[in-house]
Amino acid sequence: TIISVDGDTVTVKTQSAIKNTELSFKLGEEFDETTADDRKVKSIVKIEDGKMVHVQKWDGKETSLVREVDGDKLTLTLTIGEVVSKRHYEKAV
């Protein structure tokens, strides 16, 4: 995951063996997003307590993705309903 900021636009690039995605948005503004699994969702991203909080809504459902940086490590916590998943990343050298 690569996160960059240019003015008031944030870009999040995710690379995987299955699919690469790129998402650009302005903090606090709702936007239309097509997810990696091709869902059409309404999203909003905010910074809360030093964490990037990304909420996706579609078909009466809601997913949250919380990204937290600690040094060279990034933890991504995904939540939908009562299901929680965590991914841990380390910065490439």
N, C-alpha and C positions, 0 to 999 in steps of 0.2 A: 504494500500500500504506500503510495506516494501522495502526500498532501502539500499543496503549494497555495500561496496567496499572491494575487496581483491586484493591487488596489483594494476594492471591496468584493472581489470575486474569489471564491475558494474553489480549487479543483482537487478532486480526489480520484487518483488513478489506482485501479486494482488489477493486478496481473496474476493469472493462475494458469494451470495446464489446460483448463476447460474453456475459459473465456476471459478476455481482458475488458475492463469497463473504464469509462471516464465520465465523471459527473462534475459539472460546474454550477455554482449557485452563489447567492448572496445570503449571508447569515440573517436569520429572522424573517426571510421572505419565502412564502409558499411557492413551490414550483412543481411542474409535472416531471415525473421520472419514469423511465422504463428500466426495470431492474434486470440483473444478470439472468434471471429466469423468465424474463419477458412479461412481467406483471406491469400494468399501468397503474401508478400510484400517485397520490398527492404527498409531497414531502416538505418538511421544514427542518432546518438545521440551526441549532443555537449553541452557544458556549455557556455551560452551567458548571460552576465550581471547578473551572479549569478543564472540563471535559467537553468534547464535541458530541452533542446529543442530536441524533438524526431520527426523526419520527416519520414513518411511512403509513399512509392510510389508504385502504381500498376495500370495497365490498363489505363495509361494516367491520373490517378487521384493522388491527394496528400492530406494527412492528417497530421496535426501537433498537437502534444501533448506537452504542456508546463507545467512543474511542477515547482512551486515556493514555497519555505519554508519560513515561517515567524513565528519564535518562535516554538510553538507546533502545528502550523497549516500548512497544505499543500493545495495549490490550484492547480487544474489540469484544464487547459483550452484546449479544443479540438476544432479544426477548420477544416472544409472541405468546400471548396468554400466559400460561404457567411454565412454558418451555423456555429454558435459558441455555445458551451456548456461549463459550468463550474461546477466542482465538488469541494466541500470543505470537507477536512478531518481534524480531530483533533487527536493528538497523544493519544493513549490509556495509561492509568495510570497503 
